Amino acid sequence: MSERIDFSAELLRELLPELLVIARQAGAAAASHQPTAGESVERKGDGSPVTLADRAAHELIMQGLAGLDPLLPVISEEGDLEGVESVRYTQFWLVDPLDGTRDFLAGLDEYTANIALVEDGVPIMGVVVAPGSSTAYSGGRGLGAYKQADGLAATKICCSTASGRIRAAVSRSHSSSSTEDYLARLGAAETIRSGSSIKICLVAEGAADVYPRLGPTSLWDTAAGVAVAREAGCQVTDLRGRQLGFDPAGGILQQGFIVAPPWLLERALGALE
């Protein structure tokens, strides 16, 4: 285990562009492994798909992070996860090399490469790269949140301000009747369906007002997006209103969460009852 690092704003500012490069390289590697029609897909123990693209992106990210600090632990969805819930990690990388594999297999461009830096259970820096749409989101503690699209300069993003019309980001592949019932109680006027951690980033940039996830997800699915969302002014809580944490010792799975700007959080939590 490496010694504790002082991740100051200056250090995070230096690391963020390098993380974006690593995530873009991983995204490009994934895109180059787009499966052909009829190609068989391997299934993991939980039934989720895993492809050559997942593994290629994982290897590139592992190499890139080792170049930044070879001793800082990395927890990756495609890495060796044996025993991760029994170790107390204070600082570590949390990685989903290809978030949205189902969308990737369907030929959609809503898959992402996610890298987060977690300190004491809090994502303090994250990058979310969507290679299919040439879009990248990034954020770091004290640095703000940014979006870069189509090769243009990055622009600062923030969550929405109070309005009377609620736009909800929802999963394209994990929709459920409970989510639809929840949106009705909330009074959502519009639903925006998307895949992967892009849904979190839609709230971060103000393109949606709330993202409710009422089912379980893994820590690596959300950490990078949460780092971006919080720097954009969003609140991210579990379904009881507690700040969403990222300590593997508490379990890899999170049992649902809400992403919303401060003006909507209380109402969003109230609609769960």
Backbone as CSV, one residue per row, in Angstrom:
resi,resn,N_x,N_y,N_z,CA_x,CA_y,CA_z,C_x,C_y,C_z
1,MET,0.853,-1.200,0.000,0.000,0.000,0.000,0.884,1.242,0.000
2,SER,0.584,2.192,-0.854,1.391,3.398,-0.943,1.115,4.318,0.235
3,GLU,2.074,5.198,0.527,1.861,6.188,1.563,0.769,7.156,1.121
4,ARG,0.117,7.748,2.096,-0.965,8.672,1.790,-0.431,9.873,1.009
5,ILE,-1.130,10.210,-0.050,-0.725,11.298,-0.934,-1.554,12.537,-0.626
6,ASP,-0.928,13.687,-0.647,-1.643,14.947,-0.473,-2.193,15.384,-1.832
7,PHE,-3.449,15.044,-2.081,-4.063,15.402,-3.362,-4.602,16.834,-3.278
8,SER,-3.702,17.767,-3.385,-4.056,19.184,-3.372,-4.739,19.557,-4.680
9,ALA,-5.331,20.740,-4.705,-5.962,21.214,-5.934,-4.929,21.300,-7.061
10,GLU,-3.703,21.692,-6.706,-2.661,21.806,-7.726,-2.323,20.444,-8.319
11,LEU,-2.226,19.431,-7.475,-1.907,18.100,-7.971,-3.062,17.540,-8.792
12,LEU,-4.275,17.738,-8.336,-5.428,17.266,-9.101,-5.495,17.953,-10.469
13,ARG,-5.160,19.230,-10.487,-5.167,19.963,-11.757,-4.130,19.389,-12.725
14,GLU,-3.013,18.926,-12.199,-1.995,18.300,-13.050,-2.442,16.927,-13.542
15,LEU,-3.121,16.177,-12.674,-3.499,14.814,-13.004,-4.688,14.728,-13.955
16,LEU,-5.596,15.683,-13.873,-6.845,15.570,-14.625,-6.637,15.431,-16.132
17,PRO,-5.784,16.248,-16.766,-5.566,16.062,-18.207,-4.967,14.699,-18.542
18,GLU,-4.116,14.181,-17.659,-3.520,12.873,-17.911,-4.572,11.769,-17.813
19,LEU,-5.495,11.911,-16.861,-6.584,10.941,-16.758,-7.450,10.960,-18.005
20,LEU,-7.713,12.138,-18.527,-8.512,12.250,-19.746,-7.826,11.548,-20.914
21,VAL,-6.521,11.695,-21.013,-5.782,11.012,-22.080,-5.922,9.500,-21.937
22,ILE,-5.761,8.997,-20.713,-5.861,7.557,-20.474,-7.264,7.053,-20.814
23,ALA,-8.288,7.776,-20.368,-9.660,7.350,-20.633,-9.995,7.418,-22.116
24,ARG,-9.474,8.427,-22.809,-9.715,8.511,-24.257,-9.049,7.338,-24.986
25,GLN,-7.852,7.003,-24.582,-7.172,5.864,-25.194,-7.954,4.572,-24.944
26,ALA,-8.467,4.419,-23.739,-9.264,3.233,-23.418,-10.546,3.210,-24.231
27,GLY,-11.177,4.361,-24.372,-12.401,4.434,-25.167,-12.154,4.096,-26.625
28,ALA,-11.036,4.579,-27.146,-10.694,4.270,-28.539,-10.425,2.787,-28.713
29,ALA,-9.768,2.186,-27.710,-9.505,0.749,-27.778,-10.803,-0.037,-27.763
30,ALA,-11.743,0.390,-26.925,-13.041,-0.280,-26.878,-13.764,-0.155,-28.213
31,ALA,-13.763,1.044,-28.776,-14.456,1.273,-30.045,-13.882,0.411,-31.161
32,SER,-12.591,0.129,-31.108,-11.962,-0.670,-32.157,-12.307,-2.147,-32.048
33,HIS,-12.936,-2.534,-30.938,-13.319,-3.931,-30.730,-14.833,-4.117,-30.805
34,GLN,-15.502,-3.234,-31.528,-16.952,-3.367,-31.678,-17.269,-4.756,-32.233
35,PRO,-18.085,-5.555,-31.515,-18.344,-6.928,-31.965,-19.189,-6.966,-33.231
36,THR,-19.007,-8.016,-34.008,-19.802,-8.193,-35.213,-21.111,-8.881,-34.867
37,ALA,-22.076,-8.749,-35.737,-23.385,-9.357,-35.526,-23.235,-10.869,-35.379
38,GLY,-23.887,-11.418,-34.376,-23.860,-12.859,-34.169,-22.668,-13.348,-33.379
39,GLU,-21.737,-12.459,-33.046,-20.571,-12.869,-32.277,-20.993,-13.266,-30.866
40,SER,-20.484,-14.377,-30.359,-20.848,-14.829,-29.020,-20.242,-13.897,-27.978
41,VAL,-20.962,-13.726,-26.873,-20.540,-12.820,-25.811,-20.390,-13.611,-24.526
42,GLU,-19.269,-13.442,-23.867,-19.030,-14.124,-22.593,-19.854,-13.473,-21.493
43,ARG,-20.305,-14.289,-20.545,-21.068,-13.788,-19.413,-20.286,-14.011,-18.122
44,LYS,-20.312,-12.993,-17.251,-19.669,-13.129,-15.952,-20.616,-13.841,-14.990
45,GLY,-20.159,-14.045,-13.764,-20.942,-14.778,-12.790,-22.284,-14.159,-12.492
46,ASP,-22.380,-12.815,-12.594,-23.655,-12.150,-12.319,-24.536,-12.027,-13.556
47,GLY,-24.094,-12.630,-14.670,-24.890,-12.611,-15.892,-24.621,-11.432,-16.799
48,SER,-23.814,-10.456,-16.355,-23.518,-9.295,-17.185,-22.506,-9.660,-18.264
49,PRO,-22.589,-9.003,-19.423,-21.681,-9.349,-20.520,-20.296,-8.752,-20.342
50,VAL,-19.298,-9.438,-20.882,-17.937,-8.913,-20.915,-17.351,-9.241,-22.281
51,THR,-16.666,-8.296,-22.875,-16.173,-8.442,-24.241,-14.672,-8.179,-24.309
52,LEU,-14.115,-8.428,-25.491,-12.719,-8.072,-25.726,-12.506,-6.579,-25.523
53,ALA,-13.527,-5.778,-25.818,-13.424,-4.335,-25.650,-13.236,-3.973,-24.180
54,ASP,-14.013,-4.622,-23.296,-13.853,-4.380,-21.856,-12.410,-4.636,-21.431
55,ARG,-11.877,-5.764,-21.868,-10.543,-6.174,-21.424,-9.445,-5.288,-22.028
56,ALA,-9.624,-4.902,-23.296,-8.624,-4.036,-23.931,-8.595,-2.675,-23.231
57,ALA,-9.770,-2.126,-22.913,-9.835,-0.838,-22.221,-9.230,-0.959,-20.821
58,HIS,-9.521,-2.064,-20.155,-8.970,-2.298,-18.812,-7.443,-2.291,-18.838
59,GLU,-6.837,-3.000,-19.777,-5.380,-3.085,-19.834,-4.749,-1.724,-20.067
60,LEU,-5.339,-0.928,-20.956,-4.798,0.398,-21.232,-4.883,1.298,-20.007
61,ILE,-6.006,1.220,-19.304,-6.168,2.056,-18.111,-5.189,1.627,-17.022
62,MET,-5.034,0.331,-16.833,-4.104,-0.157,-15.814,-2.682,0.301,-16.113
63,GLN,-2.280,0.238,-17.375,-0.945,0.697,-17.754,-0.799,2.193,-17.509
64,GLY,-1.818,2.950,-17.892,-1.759,4.396,-17.725,-1.696,4.816,-16.269
65,LEU,-2.503,4.186,-15.413,-2.512,4.547,-13.998,-1.219,4.130,-13.316
66,ALA,-0.663,3.008,-13.738,0.633,2.584,-13.186,1.714,3.604,-13.507
67,GLY,1.597,4.250,-14.654,2.549,5.285,-15.022,2.426,6.531,-14.166
68,LEU,1.236,6.766,-13.614,1.051,7.924,-12.732,1.546,7.623,-11.321
69,ASP,1.224,6.440,-10.819,1.678,6.011,-9.499,1.544,4.494,-9.430
70,PRO,2.641,3.783,-9.515,2.567,2.314,-9.561,2.100,1.679,-8.262
71,LEU,2.060,2.439,-7.159,1.703,1.870,-5.861,0.265,2.165,-5.440
72,LEU,-0.381,3.139,-6.061,-1.745,3.482,-5.675,-2.682,2.369,-6.140
73,PRO,-3.457,1.763,-5.233,-4.300,0.624,-5.616,-5.333,1.009,-6.683
74,VAL,-5.660,0.020,-7.505,-6.681,0.187,-8.543,-7.737,-0.898,-8.365
75,ILE,-8.981,-0.488,-8.260,-10.105,-1.424,-8.274,-10.828,-1.215,-9.592
76,SER,-10.797,-2.229,-10.437,-11.422,-2.159,-11.749,-12.424,-3.288,-11.887
77,GLU,-13.524,-3.009,-12.567,-14.533,-4.040,-12.782,-13.932,-5.282,-13.431
78,GLU,-12.954,-5.085,-14.295,-12.367,-6.220,-15.008,-11.064,-6.703,-14.376
79,GLY,-10.742,-6.203,-13.193,-9.527,-6.622,-12.515,-9.778,-7.758,-11.538
80,ASP,-8.780,-8.031,-10.733,-8.873,-9.070,-9.712,-9.593,-8.481,-8.501
81,LEU,-10.820,-8.926,-8.262,-11.648,-8.349,-7.201,-11.653,-9.187,-5.925
82,GLU,-10.882,-10.251,-5.925,-10.868,-11.118,-4.753,-10.343,-10.363,-3.531
83,GLY,-11.138,-10.329,-2.492,-10.722,-9.724,-1.235,-10.850,-8.224,-1.145
84,VAL,-11.372,-7.535,-2.184,-11.404,-6.065,-2.130,-12.329,-5.551,-1.035
85,GLU,-13.331,-6.333,-0.646,-14.249,-5.884,0.394,-13.694,-6.105,1.792
86,SER,-12.548,-6.735,1.896,-11.957,-6.993,3.212,-10.756,-6.099,3.503
87,VAL,-10.442,-5.199,2.592,-9.303,-4.294,2.758,-9.820,-2.874,2.943
88,ARG,-9.205,-2.139,3.850,-9.585,-0.748,4.061,-8.733,0.143,3.149
89,TYR,-9.316,0.577,2.043,-8.619,1.444,1.098,-8.918,2.899,1.465
90,THR,-7.882,3.689,1.686,-8.096,5.102,1.987,-7.977,5.967,0.734
91,GLN,-7.089,5.578,-0.189,-6.928,6.273,-1.465,-6.737,5.226,-2.548
92,PHE,-7.536,5.315,-3.613,-7.428,4.318,-4.675,-8.124,4.816,-5.937
93,TRP,-7.742,4.208,-7.048,-8.436,4.437,-8.312,-9.619,3.468,-8.396
94,LEU,-10.738,3.948,-8.901,-11.920,3.116,-9.096,-12.314,3.234,-10.566
95,VAL,-12.335,2.098,-11.267,-12.373,2.114,-12.734,-13.474,1.232,-13.285
96,ASP,-14.199,1.757,-14.239,-15.073,0.936,-15.094,-14.572,1.142,-16.522
97,PRO,-13.827,0.184,-17.058,-13.214,0.396,-18.376,-14.226,0.585,-19.492
98,LEU,-15.369,-0.089,-19.391,-16.413,0.059,-20.403,-17.755,-0.017,-19.684
99,ASP,-18.284,1.136,-19.361,-19.585,1.221,-18.692,-20.666,1.292,-19.767
100,GLY,-21.633,0.408,-19.670,-22.680,0.368,-20.690,-22.394,-0.669,-21.757
101,THR,-21.907,-1.836,-21.331,-21.565,-2.875,-22.309,-22.780,-3.284,-23.138
102,ARG,-23.953,-3.318,-22.518,-25.159,-3.681,-23.279,-25.417,-2.691,-24.410
103,ASP,-25.233,-1.405,-24.135,-25.406,-0.392,-25.179,-24.339,-0.546,-26.256
104,PHE,-23.131,-0.854,-25.817,-22.024,-1.091,-26.753,-22.362,-2.245,-27.692
105,LEU,-22.866,-3.342,-27.127,-23.221,-4.508,-27.938,-24.378,-4.213,-28.877
106,ALA,-25.239,-3.274,-28.478,-26.378,-2.907,-29.315,-26.013,-1.912,-30.407
107,GLY,-24.746,-1.494,-30.442,-24.309,-0.547,-31.461,-24.604,0.896,-31.134
108,LEU,-24.996,1.183,-29.888,-25.269,2.561,-29.470,-23.969,3.240,-29.047
109,ASP,-23.982,4.573,-29.009,-22.751,5.298,-28.685,-22.739,5.804,-27.247
110,GLU,-23.549,5.199,-26.374,-23.709,5.705,-25.012,-22.851,4.964,-23.990
111,TYR,-21.844,4.249,-24.417,-20.937,3.594,-23.486,-19.805,4.554,-23.123
112,THR,-19.180,4.323,-21.976,-18.154,5.243,-21.494,-16.986,4.499,-20.861
113,ALA,-15.868,5.194,-20.772,-14.731,4.764,-19.962,-14.687,5.676,-18.743
114,ASN,-14.697,5.085,-17.555,-14.799,5.851,-16.313,-13.592,5.616,-15.417
115,ILE,-12.979,6.691,-14.951,-11.879,6.602,-13.996,-12.132,7.610,-12.884
116,ALA,-12.098,7.142,-11.635,-12.277,8.029,-10.485,-11.133,7.836,-9.504
117,LEU,-10.805,8.903,-8.819,-9.873,8.853,-7.703,-10.687,9.012,-6.424
118,VAL,-10.598,8.025,-5.547,-11.403,8.018,-4.322,-10.493,8.194,-3.105
119,GLU,-10.916,9.074,-2.214,-10.170,9.312,-0.975,-11.136,9.261,0.194
120,ASP,-10.889,8.364,1.133,-11.741,8.207,2.316,-13.211,8.036,1.934
121,GLY,-13.431,7.248,0.897,-14.788,6.942,0.471,-15.461,8.006,-0.371
122,VAL,-14.722,9.055,-0.746,-15.284,10.169,-1.520,-14.566,10.268,-2.860
123,PRO,-15.297,10.247,-3.985,-14.650,10.481,-5.288,-14.226,11.947,-5.389
124,ILE,-12.924,12.191,-5.428,-12.432,13.569,-5.443,-12.010,14.013,-6.841
125,MET,-11.992,13.088,-7.791,-11.690,13.433,-9.177,-12.250,12.333,-10.066
126,GLY,-12.766,12.722,-11.223,-13.296,11.719,-12.125,-13.338,12.189,-13.555
127,VAL,-13.210,11.226,-14.470,-13.373,11.509,-15.895,-14.309,10.458,-16.475
128,VAL,-15.183,10.922,-17.344,-16.140,10.066,-18.051,-16.005,10.389,-19.532
129,VAL,-15.514,9.433,-20.304,-15.293,9.649,-21.737,-16.239,8.757,-22.527
130,ALA,-17.001,9.385,-23.418,-17.917,8.659,-24.302,-17.344,8.710,-25.714
131,PRO,-16.573,7.707,-26.108,-15.883,7.777,-27.404,-16.836,7.797,-28.591
132,GLY,-18.007,7.170,-28.447,-18.936,7.131,-29.565,-19.474,8.485,-29.966
133,SER,-19.506,9.423,-29.006,-20.010,10.763,-29.296,-18.928,11.829,-29.154
134,SER,-17.678,11.395,-28.986,-16.534,12.320,-28.837,-16.780,13.349,-27.741
135,THR,-17.306,12.859,-26.615,-17.630,13.726,-25.488,-16.895,13.264,-24.247
136,ALA,-16.411,14.222,-23.454,-15.716,13.902,-22.213,-16.189,14.845,-21.112
137,TYR,-16.415,14.274,-19.937,-16.751,15.045,-18.741,-15.633,14.845,-17.731
138,SER,-15.342,15.886,-16.964,-14.281,15.775,-15.974,-14.570,16.705,-14.811
139,GLY,-14.010,16.361,-13.665,-14.166,17.206,-12.495,-13.186,16.796,-11.421
140,GLY,-12.775,17.746,-10.605,-11.868,17.468,-9.512,-12.169,18.375,-8.341
141,ARG,-11.882,17.903,-7.157,-12.199,18.658,-5.943,-11.611,20.066,-5.978
142,GLY,-12.486,21.037,-5.934,-12.065,22.430,-5.969,-11.772,22.981,-7.351
143,LEU,-11.933,22.156,-8.380,-11.597,22.573,-9.744,-12.816,22.861,-10.606
144,GLY,-14.002,22.462,-10.166,-15.194,22.590,-10.995,-15.355,21.384,-11.897
145,ALA,-16.406,21.419,-12.702,-16.722,20.332,-13.633,-16.751,20.874,-15.049
146,TYR,-16.359,20.017,-16.013,-16.200,20.468,-17.395,-16.719,19.433,-18.386
147,LYS,-17.115,19.934,-19.534,-17.521,19.072,-20.648,-16.747,19.496,-21.891
148,GLN,-16.269,18.520,-22.627,-15.586,18.783,-23.888,-16.218,17.906,-24.952
149,ALA,-16.612,18.507,-26.062,-17.294,17.759,-27.117,-16.767,18.166,-28.486
150,ASP,-16.700,17.171,-29.377,-16.361,17.402,-30.783,-15.036,18.134,-30.973
151,GLY,-14.078,17.886,-30.087,-12.763,18.483,-30.240,-12.682,19.947,-29.873
152,LEU,-13.772,20.527,-29.360,-13.772,21.931,-28.964,-13.169,22.093,-27.584
153,ALA,-12.932,23.323,-27.191,-12.376,23.583,-25.870,-13.372,23.165,-24.793
154,ALA,-12.856,22.726,-23.654,-13.718,22.332,-22.546,-14.440,23.550,-21.981
155,THR,-15.694,23.351,-21.608,-16.481,24.421,-21.007,-16.960,23.992,-19.630
156,LYS,-17.045,24.934,-18.713,-17.484,24.636,-17.361,-18.975,24.342,-17.357
157,ILE,-19.390,23.366,-16.562,-20.795,22.987,-16.502,-21.288,23.104,-15.068
158,CYS,-22.610,23.241,-14.932,-23.228,23.258,-13.608,-24.644,22.723,-13.717
159,CYS,-25.181,22.294,-12.590,-26.523,21.725,-12.593,-27.570,22.809,-12.790
160,SER,-28.802,22.381,-13.011,-29.877,23.313,-13.312,-30.296,24.109,-12.083
161,THR,-30.912,25.235,-12.340,-31.505,26.031,-11.276,-33.005,25.743,-11.237
162,ALA,-33.668,26.216,-10.206,-35.071,25.878,-9.974,-35.939,26.200,-11.185
163,SER,-36.820,25.263,-11.505,-37.780,25.470,-12.587,-39.029,24.670,-12.269
164,GLY,-40.088,24.933,-12.992,-41.339,24.225,-12.733,-41.491,22.959,-13.531
165,ARG,-40.556,22.690,-14.421,-40.665,21.536,-15.316,-39.490,20.611,-15.067
166,ILE,-39.770,19.400,-14.606,-38.720,18.480,-14.213,-38.404,17.511,-15.347
167,ARG,-37.127,17.473,-15.703,-36.643,16.541,-16.719,-35.835,15.452,-16.014
168,ALA,-36.204,14.211,-16.243,-35.550,13.086,-15.554,-34.722,12.271,-16.532
169,ALA,-33.486,11.985,-16.151,-32.652,11.048,-16.911,-32.944,9.643,-16.388
170,VAL,-33.188,8.718,-17.298,-33.492,7.346,-16.909,-32.697,6.387,-17.776
171,SER,-32.542,5.177,-17.261,-31.752,4.169,-17.961,-32.470,3.656,-19.193
172,ARG,-31.711,3.494,-20.252,-32.269,2.913,-21.467,-32.477,1.411,-21.320
173,SER,-31.586,0.747,-20.582,-31.636,-0.711,-20.516,-32.084,-1.257,-19.165
174,HIS,-32.272,-0.380,-18.166,-32.672,-0.858,-16.842,-33.952,-0.172,-16.376
175,SER,-34.854,0.118,-17.294,-36.115,0.752,-16.917,-36.984,-0.250,-16.167
176,SER,-37.845,0.257,-15.284,-38.711,-0.622,-14.508,-40.004,0.098,-14.177
177,SER,-41.007,-0.660,-13.800,-42.297,-0.063,-13.428,-42.135,0.783,-12.170
178,SER,-41.253,0.366,-11.250,-41.050,1.154,-10.029,-40.472,2.527,-10.353
179,THR,-39.566,2.586,-11.341,-39.019,3.879,-11.754,-40.090,4.733,-12.409
180,GLU,-40.905,4.126,-13.264,-41.979,4.883,-13.922,-42.973,5.401,-12.892
181,ASP,-43.308,4.592,-11.896,-44.220,5.042,-10.837,-43.600,6.187,-10.044
182,TYR,-42.306,6.070,-9.785,-41.602,7.127,-9.059,-41.654,8.445,-9.841
183,LEU,-41.384,8.379,-11.133,-41.391,9.598,-11.950,-42.765,10.236,-11.972
184,ALA,-43.812,9.417,-11.938,-45.173,9.955,-11.895,-45.411,10.691,-10.576
185,ARG,-44.964,10.098,-9.467,-45.127,10.770,-8.165,-44.316,12.058,-8.112
186,LEU,-43.151,12.044,-8.738,-42.299,13.239,-8.757,-42.878,14.328,-9.638
187,GLY,-43.683,13.928,-10.606,-44.242,14.900,-11.543,-43.295,15.264,-12.664
188,ALA,-42.473,14.308,-13.074,-41.529,14.567,-14.170,-42.285,14.818,-15.463
189,ALA,-41.942,15.899,-16.126,-42.623,16.258,-17.370,-41.943,15.673,-18.589
190,GLU,-40.689,15.257,-18.443,-39.926,14.733,-19.582,-38.946,13.685,-19.089
191,THR,-38.781,12.620,-19.844,-37.765,11.623,-19.528,-36.750,11.566,-20.666
192,ILE,-35.492,11.505,-20.282,-34.390,11.435,-21.234,-33.707,10.095,-21.030
193,ARG,-33.825,9.209,-21.992,-33.274,7.859,-21.841,-31.845,7.810,-22.384
194,SER,-30.983,7.243,-21.580,-29.574,7.161,-21.976,-28.945,5.959,-21.285
195,GLY,-27.724,5.652,-21.687,-27.007,4.536,-21.100,-25.843,5.005,-20.255
196,SER,-25.264,4.067,-19.519,-24.021,4.254,-18.769,-24.090,5.454,-17.821
197,SER,-22.913,5.947,-17.434,-22.833,7.068,-16.496,-23.132,8.405,-17.151
198,ILE,-23.446,8.403,-18.430,-23.849,9.643,-19.095,-25.050,10.253,-18.391
199,LYS,-25.927,9.416,-17.821,-27.119,9.928,-17.144,-26.741,10.855,-15.987
200,ILE,-25.720,10.468,-15.232,-25.259,11.335,-14.145,-24.745,12.655,-14.712
201,CYS,-24.006,12.564,-15.796,-23.419,13.769,-16.395,-24.477,14.681,-17.006
202,LEU,-25.594,14.124,-17.459,-26.680,14.960,-17.972,-27.229,15.872,-16.876
203,VAL,-27.314,15.352,-15.663,-27.755,16.185,-14.540,-26.667,17.192,-14.195
204,ALA,-25.414,16.758,-14.255,-24.301,17.654,-13.946,-24.265,18.867,-14.873
205,GLU,-24.586,18.667,-16.135,-24.508,19.779,-17.086,-25.820,20.540,-17.221
206,GLY,-26.845,20.131,-16.466,-28.119,20.839,-16.506,-29.020,20.445,-17.647
207,ALA,-28.664,19.383,-18.384,-29.528,18.906,-19.471,-30.686,18.076,-18.931
208,ALA,-30.559,17.588,-17.698,-31.635,16.907,-16.981,-31.610,17.429,-15.546
209,ASP,-32.721,17.258,-14.847,-32.815,17.779,-13.486,-32.620,16.715,-12.415
210,VAL,-32.863,15.458,-12.749,-32.745,14.409,-11.746,-32.463,13.084,-12.423
211,TYR,-31.678,12.265,-11.740,-31.468,10.887,-12.186,-31.733,9.976,-10.998
212,PRO,-32.855,9.263,-11.002,-33.119,8.312,-9.934,-32.691,6.909,-10.346
213,ARG,-31.885,6.278,-9.540,-31.542,4.879,-9.767,-32.084,4.094,-8.567
214,LEU,-33.128,3.327,-8.793,-33.809,2.652,-7.699,-33.330,1.224,-7.494
215,GLY,-32.453,0.743,-8.357,-31.897,-0.599,-8.223,-30.410,-0.548,-7.942
216,PRO,-29.811,-1.698,-7.685,-28.389,-1.739,-7.315,-27.451,-1.439,-8.478
217,THR,-26.334,-0.841,-8.158,-25.237,-0.622,-9.099,-23.933,-0.931,-8.360
218,SER,-22.868,-1.079,-9.093,-21.555,-1.294,-8.485,-20.823,0.029,-8.312
219,LEU,-19.899,0.069,-7.379,-19.182,1.309,-7.076,-18.550,1.921,-8.314
220,TRP,-17.958,1.088,-9.168,-17.246,1.606,-10.337,-18.187,2.172,-11.398
221,ASP,-19.478,1.818,-11.334,-20.434,2.354,-12.302,-20.634,3.858,-12.135
222,THR,-20.479,4.350,-10.919,-20.939,5.698,-10.611,-19.870,6.668,-10.114
223,ALA,-18.732,6.179,-9.629,-17.780,7.047,-8.922,-17.313,8.225,-9.765
224,ALA,-16.911,7.975,-11.002,-16.398,9.070,-11.842,-17.489,10.100,-12.118
225,GLY,-18.679,9.624,-12.447,-19.782,10.542,-12.700,-20.155,11.347,-11.470
226,VAL,-20.093,10.714,-10.296,-20.403,11.418,-9.051,-19.392,12.520,-8.780
227,ALA,-18.116,12.260,-9.055,-17.099,13.299,-8.878,-17.412,14.509,-9.752
228,VAL,-17.825,14.264,-10.982,-18.196,15.354,-11.894,-19.448,16.062,-11.389
229,ALA,-20.469,15.287,-11.018,-21.749,15.874,-10.616,-21.609,16.752,-9.376
230,ARG,-20.860,16.281,-8.403,-20.714,17.081,-7.191,-19.968,18.373,-7.453
231,GLU,-18.965,18.339,-8.329,-18.255,19.571,-8.674,-19.133,20.517,-9.491
232,ALA,-20.182,19.953,-10.125,-21.128,20.784,-10.885,-22.251,21.317,-10.008
233,GLY,-22.191,21.020,-8.705,-23.177,21.548,-7.771,-24.294,20.598,-7.416
234,CYS,-24.241,19.365,-7.905,-25.301,18.385,-7.624,-25.139,17.780,-6.234
235,GLN,-26.254,17.281,-5.716,-26.251,16.419,-4.553,-26.400,14.977,-5.047
236,VAL,-25.652,14.064,-4.454,-25.769,12.647,-4.798,-25.922,11.880,-3.491
237,THR,-27.095,11.292,-3.282,-27.368,10.613,-2.022,-27.891,9.205,-2.274
238,ASP,-27.859,8.395,-1.225,-28.537,7.111,-1.324,-30.040,7.363,-1.173
239,LEU,-30.828,6.312,-1.140,-32.280,6.471,-1.136,-32.822,6.903,0.220
240,ARG,-31.946,7.051,1.211,-32.334,7.567,2.525,-31.821,8.982,2.741
241,GLY,-31.238,9.568,1.705,-30.781,10.940,1.789,-29.387,11.123,2.332
242,ARG,-28.636,10.028,2.519,-27.252,10.124,2.991,-26.304,10.255,1.808
243,GLN,-25.233,11.004,2.001,-24.266,11.172,0.923,-23.761,9.815,0.452
244,LEU,-23.775,9.610,-0.853,-23.369,8.325,-1.407,-21.879,8.126,-1.201
245,GLY,-21.520,7.008,-0.577,-20.119,6.734,-0.277,-19.541,5.651,-1.168
246,PHE,-18.212,5.553,-1.178,-17.512,4.628,-2.071,-16.396,3.904,-1.325
247,ASP,-16.776,3.230,-0.252,-15.849,2.422,0.529,-16.112,0.955,0.217
248,PRO,-15.201,0.275,-0.474,-15.430,-1.133,-0.819,-15.669,-2.024,0.396
249,ALA,-15.143,-1.613,1.561,-15.347,-2.411,2.763,-16.822,-2.483,3.141
250,GLY,-17.607,-1.534,2.656,-19.043,-1.540,2.894,-19.806,-2.333,1.854
251,GLY,-19.080,-2.919,0.907,-19.705,-3.698,-0.152,-19.549,-3.034,-1.502
252,ILE,-19.420,-3.839,-2.536,-19.249,-3.320,-3.898,-20.550,-2.735,-4.436
253,LEU,-21.685,-3.264,-3.980,-22.972,-2.811,-4.516,-23.530,-1.631,-3.731
254,GLN,-24.132,-0.697,-4.466,-24.905,0.397,-3.883,-26.378,0.128,-4.193
255,GLN,-27.230,0.301,-3.184,-28.641,-0.056,-3.344,-29.478,1.154,-3.752
256,GLY,-29.093,1.773,-4.851,-29.869,2.890,-5.379,-29.360,4.241,-4.921
257,PHE,-29.675,5.268,-5.696,-29.238,6.625,-5.365,-30.064,7.645,-6.154
258,ILE,-29.899,8.894,-5.767,-30.539,10.033,-6.437,-29.468,11.064,-6.771
259,VAL,-29.465,11.555,-8.003,-28.617,12.684,-8.407,-29.546,13.848,-8.733
260,ALA,-29.370,14.963,-8.053,-30.272,16.102,-8.265,-29.596,17.382,-7.805
261,PRO,-30.004,18.522,-8.358,-29.510,19.802,-7.834,-30.135,20.066,-6.466
262,PRO,-29.541,20.937,-5.671,-30.057,21.177,-4.314,-31.532,21.557,-4.273
263,TRP,-32.011,22.310,-5.242,-33.402,22.775,-5.202,-34.413,21.650,-5.363
264,LEU,-33.993,20.513,-5.901,-34.905,19.425,-6.177,-34.717,18.217,-5.263
265,LEU,-33.635,18.184,-4.512,-33.294,16.964,-3.767,-34.388,16.539,-2.785
266,GLU,-34.863,17.479,-1.956,-35.868,17.115,-0.954,-37.127,16.560,-1.617
267,ARG,-37.546,17.178,-2.674,-38.729,16.679,-3.408,-38.448,15.318,-4.019
268,ALA,-37.245,15.128,-4.572,-36.892,13.853,-5.190,-36.878,12.729,-4.168
269,LEU,-36.366,13.001,-2.972,-36.352,12.004,-1.914,-37.754,11.749,-1.380
270,GLY,-38.549,12.792,-1.286,-39.918,12.649,-0.801,-40.782,11.786,-1.706
271,ALA,-40.490,11.811,-3.008,-41.290,11.028,-3.949,-41.005,9.539,-3.827
272,LEU,-39.977,9.165,-3.073,-39.676,7.747,-2.874,-40.665,7.098,-1.912
273,GLU,-41.300,7.895,-1.087,-42.162,7.349,-0.033,-43.520,6.910,-0.597
